[in-house]
Amino acid sequence: MLQSAQRSRRITQEEERRELVSSLAHTRTLINQAYSGFNMASDSDLIESYVFEINALQARYNYLLRRVKELEGAT
């Protein structure tokens, strides 16, 4: 009974880890796109919006990376 619960928890953690890794890859793509937009922008308001977007995406990326590391440490 206990082994079944542990196995189920490992599977759930592995699924969460896969989702987090997928989100990391997607967020990395969005960061690259935001940097491309930033590099092509000439309007100061648009540049400012890209700076905020990049900072927000980097914060999200850091969170996702921290969660992946936490899950890997729990297994």
N, CA, C and O atoms as a CHARMM CRD file, in Angstrom:
* protein
*
  300
    1    1 MET  N      0.81900  -1.18200   0.00000 PROA 1      0.00000
    2    1 MET  CA     0.00000   0.00000   0.00000 PROA 1      0.00000
    3    1 MET  C      0.87300   1.26000   0.00000 PROA 1      0.00000
    4    1 MET  O      0.63000   2.18300  -0.77800 PROA 1      0.00000
    5    2 LEU  N      1.88300   1.29900   0.86700 PROA 2      0.00000
    6    2 LEU  CA     2.76900   2.44400   0.96900 PROA 2      0.00000
    7    2 LEU  C      3.57400   2.60700  -0.32000 PROA 2      0.00000
    8    2 LEU  O      3.77000   3.72400  -0.79900 PROA 2      0.00000
    9    3 GLN  N      4.04000   1.48200  -0.88000 PROA 3      0.00000
   10    3 GLN  CA     4.80600   1.54800  -2.12300 PROA 3      0.00000
   11    3 GLN  C      3.95500   2.09000  -3.25600 PROA 3      0.00000
   12    3 GLN  O      4.45200   2.84100  -4.09600 PROA 3      0.00000
   13    4 SER  N      2.70600   1.73100  -3.29500 PROA 4      0.00000
   14    4 SER  CA     1.80100   2.23100  -4.32700 PROA 4      0.00000
   15    4 SER  C      1.63900   3.73400  -4.22900 PROA 4      0.00000
   16    4 SER  O      1.63600   4.42400  -5.24900 PROA 4      0.00000
   17    5 ALA  N      1.50600   4.24900  -3.02500 PROA 5      0.00000
   18    5 ALA  CA     1.36200   5.69600  -2.81700 PROA 5      0.00000
   19    5 ALA  C      2.63700   6.42000  -3.22000 PROA 5      0.00000
   20    5 ALA  O      2.58100   7.48900  -3.82900 PROA 5      0.00000
   21    6 GLN  N      3.78700   5.84400  -2.88500 PROA 6      0.00000
   22    6 GLN  CA     5.06100   6.45500  -3.25800 PROA 6      0.00000
   23    6 GLN  C      5.24500   6.45100  -4.77000 PROA 6      0.00000
   24    6 GLN  O      5.71600   7.43100  -5.34800 PROA 6      0.00000
   25    7 ARG  N      4.87800   5.36700  -5.39400 PROA 7      0.00000
   26    7 ARG  CA     4.99800   5.26000  -6.85700 PROA 7      0.00000
   27    7 ARG  C      4.08300   6.27800  -7.52900 PROA 7      0.00000
   28    7 ARG  O      4.47500   6.93800  -8.49200 PROA 7      0.00000
   29    8 SER  N      2.87500   6.39900  -7.01900 PROA 8      0.00000
   30    8 SER  CA     1.92400   7.35800  -7.57100 PROA 8      0.00000
   31    8 SER  C      2.44800   8.78500  -7.43200 PROA 8      0.00000
   32    8 SER  O      2.31200   9.59900  -8.34600 PROA 8      0.00000
   33    9 ARG  N      3.04800   9.07700  -6.28200 PROA 9      0.00000
   34    9 ARG  CA     3.60500  10.41300  -6.06000 PROA 9      0.00000
   35    9 ARG  C      4.75900  10.68500  -7.01500 PROA 9      0.00000
   36    9 ARG  O      4.87800  11.79000  -7.54200 PROA 9      0.00000
   37   10 ARG  N      5.61800   9.67700  -7.24400 PROA 10     0.00000
   38   10 ARG  CA     6.73500   9.83900  -8.18400 PROA 10     0.00000
   39   10 ARG  C      6.23000  10.11700  -9.58500 PROA 10     0.00000
   40   10 ARG  O      6.77700  10.96700 -10.28700 PROA 10     0.00000
   41   11 ILE  N      5.18900   9.40700  -9.99800 PROA 11     0.00000
   42   11 ILE  CA     4.62100   9.61200 -11.33200 PROA 11     0.00000
   43   11 ILE  C      4.06600  11.02400 -11.44700 PROA 11     0.00000
   44   11 ILE  O      4.28400  11.69700 -12.45400 PROA 11     0.00000
   45   12 THR  N      3.35400  11.47600 -10.42600 PROA 12     0.00000
   46   12 THR  CA     2.79100  12.82600 -10.43300 PROA 12     0.00000
   47   12 THR  C      3.90600  13.86000 -10.49400 PROA 12     0.00000
   48   12 THR  O      3.79800  14.84400 -11.22700 PROA 12     0.00000
   49   13 GLN  N      4.97800  13.65000  -9.73200 PROA 13     0.00000
   50   13 GLN  CA     6.10400  14.57600  -9.75300 PROA 13     0.00000
   51   13 GLN  C      6.78200  14.57900 -11.11800 PROA 13     0.00000
   52   13 GLN  O      7.20200  15.63100 -11.60200 PROA 13     0.00000
   53   14 GLU  N      6.88900  13.42400 -11.73300 PROA 14     0.00000
   54   14 GLU  CA     7.50800  13.33700 -13.06000 PROA 14     0.00000
   55   14 GLU  C      6.65400  14.06900 -14.09600 PROA 14     0.00000
   56   14 GLU  O      7.19000  14.75200 -14.96800 PROA 14     0.00000
   57   15 GLU  N      5.33800  13.93300 -14.00700 PROA 15     0.00000
   58   15 GLU  CA     4.44900  14.65700 -14.92000 PROA 15     0.00000
   59   15 GLU  C      4.59000  16.16000 -14.71600 PROA 15     0.00000
   60   15 GLU  O      4.64900  16.91800 -15.68400 PROA 15     0.00000
   61   16 GLU  N      4.64500  16.59100 -13.45700 PROA 16     0.00000
   62   16 GLU  CA     4.81100  18.02000 -13.17400 PROA 16     0.00000
   63   16 GLU  C      6.15700  18.51100 -13.70600 PROA 16     0.00000
   64   16 GLU  O      6.25200  19.60400 -14.26400 PROA 16     0.00000
   65   17 ARG  N      7.19500  17.69100 -13.52700 PROA 17     0.00000
   66   17 ARG  CA     8.51400  18.06500 -14.02500 PROA 17     0.00000
   67   17 ARG  C      8.51300  18.22400 -15.53800 PROA 17     0.00000
   68   17 ARG  O      9.09000  19.17200 -16.07100 PROA 17     0.00000
   69   18 ARG  N      7.85900  17.29000 -16.22800 PROA 18     0.00000
   70   18 ARG  CA     7.77100  17.39500 -17.70000 PROA 18     0.00000
   71   18 ARG  C      7.05300  18.67100 -18.12000 PROA 18     0.00000
   72   18 ARG  O      7.48500  19.34800 -19.05300 PROA 18     0.00000
   73   19 GLU  N      5.96400  19.00300 -17.43900 PROA 19     0.00000
   74   19 GLU  CA     5.23100  20.23200 -17.75000 PROA 19     0.00000
   75   19 GLU  C      6.08300  21.46900 -17.47800 PROA 19     0.00000
   76   19 GLU  O      6.06200  22.42900 -18.24800 PROA 19     0.00000
   77   20 LEU  N      6.82700  21.43700 -16.38400 PROA 20     0.00000
   78   20 LEU  CA     7.68900  22.57200 -16.06100 PROA 20     0.00000
   79   20 LEU  C      8.79800  22.74400 -17.09700 PROA 20     0.00000
   80   20 LEU  O      9.10000  23.86300 -17.51300 PROA 20     0.00000
   81   21 VAL  N      9.40000  21.63500 -17.51000 PROA 21     0.00000
   82   21 VAL  CA    10.46400  21.69500 -18.51800 PROA 21     0.00000
   83   21 VAL  C      9.90400  22.22400 -19.83800 PROA 21     0.00000
   84   21 VAL  O     10.56100  23.00700 -20.52300 PROA 21     0.00000
   85   22 SER  N      8.70500  21.80100 -20.18800 PROA 22     0.00000
   86   22 SER  CA     8.05600  22.30900 -21.40100 PROA 22     0.00000
   87   22 SER  C      7.79400  23.81000 -21.27500 PROA 22     0.00000
   88   22 SER  O      8.01000  24.56300 -22.22400 PROA 22     0.00000
   89   23 SER  N      7.33000  24.23900 -20.10900 PROA 23     0.00000
   90   23 SER  CA     7.09000  25.66700 -19.87600 PROA 23     0.00000
   91   23 SER  C      8.39200  26.45900 -19.92300 PROA 23     0.00000
   92   23 SER  O      8.42100  27.59300 -20.40100 PROA 23     0.00000
   93   24 LEU  N      9.47200  25.85300 -19.42300 PROA 24     0.00000
   94   24 LEU  CA    10.78100  26.51300 -19.49800 PROA 24     0.00000
   95   24 LEU  C     11.17800  26.75800 -20.95200 PROA 24     0.00000
   96   24 LEU  O     11.62500  27.85100 -21.30000 PROA 24     0.00000
   97   25 ALA  N     11.01900  25.76200 -21.78200 PROA 25     0.00000
   98   25 ALA  CA    11.37200  25.89400 -23.19900 PROA 25     0.00000
   99   25 ALA  C     10.51100  26.96300 -23.87300 PROA 25     0.00000
  100   25 ALA  O     11.01300  27.77600 -24.65000 PROA 25     0.00000
  101   26 HSD  N      9.22100  26.95600 -23.57100 PROA 26     0.00000
  102   26 HSD  CA     8.31500  27.95000 -24.15300 PROA 26     0.00000
  103   26 HSD  C      8.68300  29.35700 -23.68200 PROA 26     0.00000
  104   26 HSD  O      8.68500  30.29900 -24.47500 PROA 26     0.00000
  105   27 THR  N      8.99000  29.49500 -22.41200 PROA 27     0.00000
  106   27 THR  CA     9.35700  30.80300 -21.86100 PROA 27     0.00000
  107   27 THR  C     10.66200  31.29100 -22.47500 PROA 27     0.00000
  108   27 THR  O     10.81300  32.48000 -22.75600 PROA 27     0.00000
  109   28 ARG  N     11.60800  30.37400 -22.68200 PROA 28     0.00000
  110   28 ARG  CA    12.87000  30.73100 -23.34300 PROA 28     0.00000
  111   28 ARG  C     12.61000  31.27400 -24.74500 PROA 28     0.00000
  112   28 ARG  O     13.24200  32.24000 -25.17100 PROA 28     0.00000
  113   29 THR  N     11.68000  30.65000 -25.45500 PROA 29     0.00000
  114   29 THR  CA    11.31200  31.11900 -26.79800 PROA 29     0.00000
  115   29 THR  C     10.71500  32.52200 -26.72600 PROA 29     0.00000
  116   29 THR  O     11.05100  33.38900 -27.53300 PROA 29     0.00000
  117   30 LEU  N      9.83300  32.73800 -25.75900 PROA 30     0.00000
  118   30 LEU  CA     9.21600  34.05900 -25.60100 PROA 30     0.00000
  119   30 LEU  C     10.25300  35.11800 -25.24100 PROA 30     0.00000
  120   30 LEU  O     10.16800  36.25300 -25.71000 PROA 30     0.00000
  121   31 ILE  N     11.22900  34.75700 -24.41500 PROA 31     0.00000
  122   31 ILE  CA    12.29500  35.70700 -24.07400 PROA 31     0.00000
  123   31 ILE  C     13.08100  36.07400 -25.32400 PROA 31     0.00000
  124   31 ILE  O     13.37100  37.25000 -25.54600 PROA 31     0.00000
  125   32 ASN  N     13.42700  35.09500 -26.13500 PROA 32     0.00000
  126   32 ASN  CA    14.16300  35.36700 -27.37600 PROA 32     0.00000
  127   32 ASN  C     13.35900  36.26400 -28.31400 PROA 32     0.00000
  128   32 ASN  O     13.91400  37.16500 -28.94300 PROA 32     0.00000
  129   33 GLN  N     12.05500  36.01700 -28.40700 PROA 33     0.00000
  130   33 GLN  CA    11.19800  36.86400 -29.24700 PROA 33     0.00000
  131   33 GLN  C     11.13900  38.29100 -28.71500 PROA 33     0.00000
  132   33 GLN  O     11.17100  39.24900 -29.48700 PROA 33     0.00000
  133   34 ALA  N     11.05400  38.43100 -27.39700 PROA 34     0.00000
  134   34 ALA  CA    11.00400  39.76700 -26.79400 PROA 34     0.00000
  135   34 ALA  C     12.32300  40.50100 -27.03900 PROA 34     0.00000
  136   34 ALA  O     12.31900  41.69900 -27.32100 PROA 34     0.00000
  137   35 TYR  N     13.44500  39.79600 -26.93400 PROA 35     0.00000
  138   35 TYR  CA    14.73600  40.43100 -27.22200 PROA 35     0.00000
  139   35 TYR  C     14.81800  40.86400 -28.68700 PROA 35     0.00000
  140   35 TYR  O     15.36200  41.92600 -28.98900 PROA 35     0.00000
  141   36 SER  N     14.28700  40.05400 -29.58700 PROA 36     0.00000
  142   36 SER  CA    14.28000  40.42100 -31.00600 PROA 36     0.00000
  143   36 SER  C     13.46400  41.68600 -31.22600 PROA 36     0.00000
  144   36 SER  O     13.88600  42.59200 -31.94500 PROA 36     0.00000
  145   37 GLY  N     12.29300  41.73900 -30.60300 PROA 37     0.00000
  146   37 GLY  CA    11.45600  42.93700 -30.71200 PROA 37     0.00000
  147   37 GLY  C     12.14300  44.14800 -30.12000 PROA 37     0.00000
  148   37 GLY  O     12.08600  45.23800 -30.69000 PROA 37     0.00000
  149   38 PHE  N     12.79000  43.96800 -28.98500 PROA 38     0.00000
  150   38 PHE  CA    13.52300  45.05500 -28.33800 PROA 38     0.00000
  151   38 PHE  C     14.61500  45.58600 -29.25900 PROA 38     0.00000
  152   38 PHE  O     14.78400  46.79700 -29.40300 PROA 38     0.00000
  153   39 ASN  N     15.35800  44.66600 -29.88500 PROA 39     0.00000
  154   39 ASN  CA    16.46600  45.07200 -30.76000 PROA 39     0.00000
  155   39 ASN  C     15.99200  45.79500 -32.01400 PROA 39     0.00000
  156   39 ASN  O     16.75100  46.56000 -32.60800 PROA 39     0.00000
  157   40 MET  N     14.75400  45.56600 -32.42200 PROA 40     0.00000
  158   40 MET  CA    14.23100  46.20400 -33.63300 PROA 40     0.00000
  159   40 MET  C     13.42400  47.46100 -33.33300 PROA 40     0.00000
  160   40 MET  O     13.12300  48.23100 -34.24500 PROA 40     0.00000
  161   41 ALA  N     13.07200  47.67700 -32.08100 PROA 41     0.00000
  162   41 ALA  CA    12.21000  48.80900 -31.71900 PROA 41     0.00000
  163   41 ALA  C     12.99700  50.11700 -31.72600 PROA 41     0.00000
  164   41 ALA  O     14.18000  50.16200 -31.38900 PROA 41     0.00000
  165   42 SER  N     12.29600  51.17800 -32.12300 PROA 42     0.00000
  166   42 SER  CA    12.92700  52.50100 -32.09900 PROA 42     0.00000
  167   42 SER  C     12.12400  53.49300 -31.25000 PROA 42     0.00000
  168   42 SER  O     12.66000  54.51500 -30.82200 PROA 42     0.00000
  169   43 ASP  N     10.86500  53.20200 -31.00900 PROA 43     0.00000
  170   43 ASP  CA    10.01900  54.07200 -30.19700 PROA 43     0.00000
  171   43 ASP  C     10.30600  53.82900 -28.71400 PROA 43     0.00000
  172   43 ASP  O     10.37400  52.68000 -28.27700 PROA 43     0.00000
  173   44 SER  N     10.47200  54.89300 -27.94500 PROA 44     0.00000
  174   44 SER  CA    10.84100  54.75000 -26.53700 PROA 44     0.00000
  175   44 SER  C      9.77400  54.00800 -25.72700 PROA 44     0.00000
  176   44 SER  O     10.11000  53.24500 -24.82100 PROA 44     0.00000
  177   45 ASP  N      8.49700  54.22200 -26.04000 PROA 45     0.00000
  178   45 ASP  CA     7.44300  53.50300 -25.31900 PROA 45     0.00000
  179   45 ASP  C      7.48800  52.01400 -25.62500 PROA 45     0.00000
  180   45 ASP  O      7.28400  51.18700 -24.73700 PROA 45     0.00000
  181   46 LEU  N      7.75000  51.67800 -26.86000 PROA 46     0.00000
  182   46 LEU  CA     7.84300  50.27400 -27.25400 PROA 46     0.00000
  183   46 LEU  C      9.06300  49.61400 -26.61900 PROA 46     0.00000
  184   46 LEU  O      8.99100  48.47300 -26.16300 PROA 46     0.00000
  185   47 ILE  N     10.17000  50.32800 -26.59300 PROA 47     0.00000
  186   47 ILE  CA    11.38200  49.80800 -25.95100 PROA 47     0.00000
  187   47 ILE  C     11.10600  49.53500 -24.47600 PROA 47     0.00000
  188   47 ILE  O     11.48600  48.49100 -23.94600 PROA 47     0.00000
  189   48 GLU  N     10.44100  50.48300 -23.82000 PROA 48     0.00000
  190   48 GLU  CA    10.10900  50.30800 -22.41000 PROA 48     0.00000
  191   48 GLU  C      9.21600  49.09300 -22.18700 PROA 48     0.00000
  192   48 GLU  O      9.39400  48.34800 -21.22300 PROA 48     0.00000
  193   49 SER  N      8.25300  48.90000 -23.08900 PROA 49     0.00000
  194   49 SER  CA     7.36300  47.74500 -22.93200 PROA 49     0.00000
  195   49 SER  C      8.12800  46.42900 -23.08900 PROA 49     0.00000
  196   49 SER  O      7.83800  45.45300 -22.39800 PROA 49     0.00000
  197   50 TYR  N      9.10100  46.40400 -23.99600 PROA 50     0.00000
  198   50 TYR  CA     9.91500  45.19100 -24.15000 PROA 50     0.00000
  199   50 TYR  C     10.77800  44.94200 -22.91500 PROA 50     0.00000
  200   50 TYR  O     10.98300  43.79300 -22.52600 PROA 50     0.00000
  201   51 VAL  N     11.27700  45.99400 -22.30600 PROA 51     0.00000
  202   51 VAL  CA    12.07200  45.83300 -21.08600 PROA 51     0.00000
  203   51 VAL  C     11.22200  45.18800 -19.99600 PROA 51     0.00000
  204   51 VAL  O     11.67000  44.26100 -19.32100 PROA 51     0.00000
  205   52 PHE  N      9.98400  45.68500 -19.82300 PROA 52     0.00000
  206   52 PHE  CA     9.09300  45.09700 -18.82800 PROA 52     0.00000
  207   52 PHE  C      8.75100  43.65300 -19.16800 PROA 52     0.00000
  208   52 PHE  O      8.71600  42.79000 -18.29000 PROA 52     0.00000
  209   53 GLU  N      8.50100  43.39700 -20.43900 PROA 53     0.00000
  210   53 GLU  CA     8.16900  42.03400 -20.86400 PROA 53     0.00000
  211   53 GLU  C      9.32800  41.07600 -20.61000 PROA 53     0.00000
  212   53 GLU  O      9.12700  39.97000 -20.10700 PROA 53     0.00000
  213   54 ILE  N     10.53100  41.49800 -20.95600 PROA 54     0.00000
  214   54 ILE  CA    11.70900  40.66000 -20.75100 PROA 54     0.00000
  215   54 ILE  C     11.90800  40.38400 -19.26500 PROA 54     0.00000
  216   54 ILE  O     12.18400  39.24900 -18.87500 PROA 54     0.00000
  217   55 ASN  N     11.77100  41.41400 -18.43600 PROA 55     0.00000
  218   55 ASN  CA    11.93400  41.22000 -16.99100 PROA 55     0.00000
  219   55 ASN  C     10.88600  40.25900 -16.43200 PROA 55     0.00000
  220   55 ASN  O     11.20800  39.40500 -15.60400 PROA 55     0.00000
  221   56 ALA  N      9.64800  40.39000 -16.87400 PROA 56     0.00000
  222   56 ALA  CA     8.58200  39.50000 -16.40800 PROA 56     0.00000
  223   56 ALA  C      8.85200  38.06400 -16.85300 PROA 56     0.00000
  224   56 ALA  O      8.68500  37.13000 -16.06800 PROA 56     0.00000
  225   57 LEU  N      9.26000  37.88600 -18.08500 PROA 57     0.00000
  226   57 LEU  CA     9.54600  36.54100 -18.59100 PROA 57     0.00000
  227   57 LEU  C     10.74400  35.91800 -17.87500 PROA 57     0.00000
  228   57 LEU  O     10.74700  34.71800 -17.60200 PROA 57     0.00000
  229   58 GLN  N     11.75000  36.72100 -17.57400 PROA 58     0.00000
  230   58 GLN  CA    12.90300  36.19600 -16.85700 PROA 58     0.00000
  231   58 GLN  C     12.52300  35.78700 -15.43400 PROA 58     0.00000
  232   58 GLN  O     13.03400  34.79400 -14.91600 PROA 58     0.00000
  233   59 ALA  N     11.63400  36.54600 -14.80600 PROA 59     0.00000
  234   59 ALA  CA    11.15700  36.17300 -13.47500 PROA 59     0.00000
  235   59 ALA  C     10.40100  34.85000 -13.54100 PROA 59     0.00000
  236   59 ALA  O     10.57100  33.98600 -12.68100 PROA 59     0.00000
  237   60 ARG  N      9.56000  34.69500 -14.57400 PROA 60     0.00000
  238   60 ARG  CA     8.82500  33.43900 -14.75200 PROA 60     0.00000
  239   60 ARG  C      9.79400  32.28300 -15.00000 PROA 60     0.00000
  240   60 ARG  O      9.62700  31.20300 -14.43300 PROA 60     0.00000
  241   61 TYR  N     10.79700  32.50000 -15.83400 PROA 61     0.00000
  242   61 TYR  CA    11.78900  31.47700 -16.13500 PROA 61     0.00000
  243   61 TYR  C     12.51600  31.04600 -14.85800 PROA 61     0.00000
  244   61 TYR  O     12.70500  29.85300 -14.62000 PROA 61     0.00000
  245   62 ASN  N     12.92200  32.02300 -14.03700 PROA 62     0.00000
  246   62 ASN  CA    13.61300  31.71600 -12.77600 PROA 62     0.00000
  247   62 ASN  C     12.72600  30.88900 -11.85500 PROA 62     0.00000
  248   62 ASN  O     13.19600  29.94500 -11.22000 PROA 62     0.00000
  249   63 TYR  N     11.43900  31.24000 -11.77900 PROA 63     0.00000
  250   63 TYR  CA    10.49700  30.47500 -10.95300 PROA 63     0.00000
  251   63 TYR  C     10.40100  29.02700 -11.44600 PROA 63     0.00000
  252   63 TYR  O     10.49800  28.09000 -10.65300 PROA 63     0.00000
  253   64 LEU  N     10.21000  28.85200 -12.75100 PROA 64     0.00000
  254   64 LEU  CA    10.07300  27.51100 -13.31700 PROA 64     0.00000
  255   64 LEU  C     11.33600  26.68800 -13.08500 PROA 64     0.00000
  256   64 LEU  O     11.25900  25.50700 -12.74700 PROA 64     0.00000
  257   65 LEU  N     12.48200  27.30500 -13.26400 PROA 65     0.00000
  258   65 LEU  CA    13.74900  26.60900 -13.05700 PROA 65     0.00000
  259   65 LEU  C     13.89900  26.19200 -11.59300 PROA 65     0.00000
  260   65 LEU  O     14.34600  25.08200 -11.30700 PROA 65     0.00000
  261   66 ARG  N     13.53100  27.06700 -10.68100 PROA 66     0.00000
  262   66 ARG  CA    13.59500  26.74500  -9.25600 PROA 66     0.00000
  263   66 ARG  C     12.68000  25.56400  -8.92100 PROA 66     0.00000
  264   66 ARG  O     13.06400  24.68600  -8.14800 PROA 66     0.00000
  265   67 ARG  N     11.46800  25.53700  -9.49800 PROA 67     0.00000
  266   67 ARG  CA    10.53600  24.42900  -9.25300 PROA 67     0.00000
  267   67 ARG  C     11.09600  23.11200  -9.79400 PROA 67     0.00000
  268   67 ARG  O     10.96700  22.07700  -9.14100 PROA 67     0.00000
  269   68 VAL  N     11.70600  23.13700 -10.96200 PROA 68     0.00000
  270   68 VAL  CA    12.29900  21.91500 -11.52400 PROA 68     0.00000
  271   68 VAL  C     13.39300  21.40000 -10.58300 PROA 68     0.00000
  272   68 VAL  O     13.46600  20.20300 -10.30500 PROA 68     0.00000
  273   69 LYS  N     14.23100  22.29900 -10.10300 PROA 69     0.00000
  274   69 LYS  CA    15.30500  21.89400  -9.19800 PROA 69     0.00000
  275   69 LYS  C     14.74800  21.34300  -7.89400 PROA 69     0.00000
  276   69 LYS  O     15.29200  20.38600  -7.34300 PROA 69     0.00000
  277   70 GLU  N     13.67200  21.93800  -7.39600 PROA 70     0.00000
  278   70 GLU  CA    13.04500  21.43200  -6.17800 PROA 70     0.00000
  279   70 GLU  C     12.51700  20.01400  -6.39000 PROA 70     0.00000
  280   70 GLU  O     12.69600  19.14500  -5.53600 PROA 70     0.00000
  281   71 LEU  N     11.87300  19.78500  -7.52100 PROA 71     0.00000
  282   71 LEU  CA    11.34000  18.45500  -7.80900 PROA 71     0.00000
  283   71 LEU  C     12.45400  17.43200  -7.98000 PROA 71     0.00000
  284   71 LEU  O     12.32100  16.29400  -7.52900 PROA 71     0.00000
  285   72 GLU  N     13.53300  17.81600  -8.61500 PROA 72     0.00000
  286   72 GLU  CA    14.64100  16.89200  -8.80800 PROA 72     0.00000
  287   72 GLU  C     15.29600  16.55800  -7.48200 PROA 72     0.00000
  288   72 GLU  O     15.80400  15.45100  -7.30500 PROA 72     0.00000
  289   73 GLY  N     15.29400  17.49500  -6.55200 PROA 73     0.00000
  290   73 GLY  CA    15.85500  17.25300  -5.22600 PROA 73     0.00000
  291   73 GLY  C     14.96600  16.38200  -4.37500 PROA 73     0.00000
  292   73 GLY  O     15.43400  15.73600  -3.43800 PROA 73     0.00000
  293   74 ALA  N     13.65900  16.35700  -4.70100 PROA 74     0.00000
  294   74 ALA  CA    12.68300  15.58400  -3.91200 PROA 74     0.00000
  295   74 ALA  C     12.65200  14.11800  -4.31300 PROA 74     0.00000
  296   74 ALA  O     12.09800  13.29600  -3.58400 PROA 74     0.00000
  297   75 THR  N     13.22900  13.77400  -5.45000 PROA 75     0.00000
  298   75 THR  CA    13.16400  12.38400  -5.90600 PROA 75     0.00000
  299   75 THR  C     14.33600  11.56300  -5.45400 PROA 75     0.00000
  300   75 THR  O     14.41400  10.37500  -5.76500 PROA 75     0.00000
